[in-house]
Amino acid sequence: MTSSITVANEFINLADEKEKSLTLMQVLKLVYIAHGWMLALHERPLIKDRIEAWQYGPVIPLLYKKLRHFRSNPVKKIKVYKKEYLDSDEMAMIRMIYDLYGHLSALKLSSITHKAGSPWDLTYERGSFGIPISNDLIQSHYESLMDE
């Protein structure tokens, strides 16, 4: 389990390797989706940071604060002061998610995380802000996707 910033940097690296770029929304959604699949497939979290239900979907506030200045421009790597290492399962998960979802637009990724019955949908309350989305709920959702 690591920081969402470390995971985001890996997604940014993968995009750079393919001479592509990612927006803030894409990075947020890719990190969230990778976390969900890690919970479902390996029964452990990928990131240690809090995930909240905001009006426009699930958000990792720490990561959002670090990247929000990019707005809709391509996101660049985030400086870290303490290097964290990802194990082989974590790296494989990030690569798999990038291969499966990295080509999708921010709007498409957003629609995936906003589906009826998703953790965000079950947690978000109109007019509220910052309600935490539990790892148990995220894990249960992604496990149900495995059964489909």
C-alpha positions in Angstrom: 0.0 0.0 0.0 1.4 3.3 -1.1 0.6 6.9 -1.7 -1.8 7.8 -4.5 1.0 10.2 -5.8 3.4 7.3 -6.3 0.7 5.4 -8.3 -0.2 8.5 -10.3 3.4 9.0 -11.2 3.5 5.4 -12.6 0.5 6.1 -14.8 2.1 9.3 -16.0 5.3 7.3 -16.8 3.4 4.7 -18.8 1.6 7.5 -20.8 5.0 9.2 -21.4 6.5 5.9 -22.6 3.7 5.7 -25.2 4.1 9.4 -26.1 0.7 10.1 -24.7 -0.5 12.4 -22.0 -3.1 12.2 -19.2 -5.4 14.9 -17.7 -6.1 15.4 -14.0 -9.4 13.6 -14.4 -7.9 10.7 -16.2 -5.2 10.3 -13.5 -7.7 10.5 -10.7 -9.9 7.9 -12.2 -7.1 5.5 -13.2 -5.7 5.5 -9.7 -9.2 4.9 -8.3 -9.9 2.1 -10.7 -6.5 0.4 -10.1 -7.2 0.6 -6.3 -10.6 -1.0 -6.8 -9.2 -3.9 -8.9 -6.3 -4.4 -6.4 -8.8 -4.8 -3.6 -10.9 -7.2 -5.7 -8.1 -9.3 -7.1 -5.5 -9.2 -4.3 -7.7 -8.4 -1.3 -5.5 -5.5 -0.3 -5.5 -1.8 -1.0 -3.2 -0.2 -3.6 -3.3 3.2 -2.0 -3.4 4.4 1.6 -5.0 7.8 0.9 -8.7 8.6 1.6 -11.2 8.4 -1.2 -14.2 10.7 -1.0 -17.6 11.0 -2.8 -17.6 14.5 -4.4 -20.3 15.9 -6.6 -18.5 14.8 -9.8 -17.4 11.4 -8.6 -14.9 9.6 -6.4 -11.9 11.8 -5.6 -8.6 11.2 -3.8 -8.3 14.7 -2.1 -4.5 14.5 -1.6 -3.9 13.7 -5.2 -6.5 16.2 -6.4 -4.7 19.0 -4.4 -1.4 18.1 -5.9 -2.7 18.1 -9.5 -5.5 20.6 -9.7 -3.3 23.3 -11.1 -3.0 21.3 -14.3 -6.8 21.7 -14.9 -7.4 20.1 -18.4 -3.8 20.3 -19.4 -1.5 17.3 -19.6 -0.4 16.2 -16.1 3.4 16.0 -15.3 5.1 13.9 -12.7 4.7 15.0 -9.1 7.7 15.7 -7.0 8.0 13.4 -4.1 10.2 13.9 -1.0 10.3 10.3 0.1 10.5 7.6 -2.6 8.0 4.8 -2.2 8.4 1.5 -4.0 5.7 -0.6 -5.5 5.8 -4.4 -5.4 5.5 -6.6 -8.4 1.7 -7.1 -8.0 1.1 -3.4 -7.6 3.2 -2.6 -10.7 1.4 -5.3 -12.7 -2.0 -3.9 -11.6 -1.0 -0.4 -12.7 0.2 -1.7 -16.1 -3.0 -3.8 -16.6 -5.2 -0.9 -15.8 -3.3 1.5 -18.1 -3.6 -1.1 -20.9 -7.3 -1.6 -20.3 -8.4 2.0 -19.5 -5.5 4.4 -20.3 -6.8 5.1 -23.8 -10.3 6.2 -22.5 -11.2 9.9 -22.3 -11.8 11.6 -18.9 -15.5 11.6 -19.6 -15.6 7.9 -20.3 -13.6 7.1 -17.2 -15.9 9.3 -15.2 -19.0 7.5 -16.6 -17.5 4.2 -15.4 -17.0 5.4 -11.9 -20.5 7.1 -11.8 -22.6 4.1 -12.8 -25.7 3.3 -10.8 -24.8 1.0 -7.9 -21.1 2.1 -7.9 -19.4 2.9 -4.6 -19.7 6.6 -5.5 -23.4 6.3 -6.3 -24.1 4.4 -3.0 -22.1 6.9 -1.0 -22.7 10.4 -2.5 -25.5 12.5 -0.9 -26.6 15.5 -2.9 -25.4 18.8 -1.3 -22.8 17.0 0.8 -19.1 17.1 0.4 -16.3 14.8 1.3 -18.1 11.6 2.5 -15.5 8.8 2.6 -16.0 5.8 0.4 -15.0 2.7 2.2 -12.5 0.2 0.9 -15.1 -2.5 1.7 -17.6 -0.9 -0.6 -15.1 -0.4 -3.4 -13.8 -4.0 -3.0 -17.4 -5.4 -3.1 -18.1 -3.4 -6.3 -15.1 -4.6 -8.1 -15.6 -8.2 -7.0 -19.1 -8.0 -8.5 -17.5 -6.8 -11.8 -15.4 -9.9 -11.8 -18.5 -12.0 -11.8 -19.9 -10.3 -14.9 
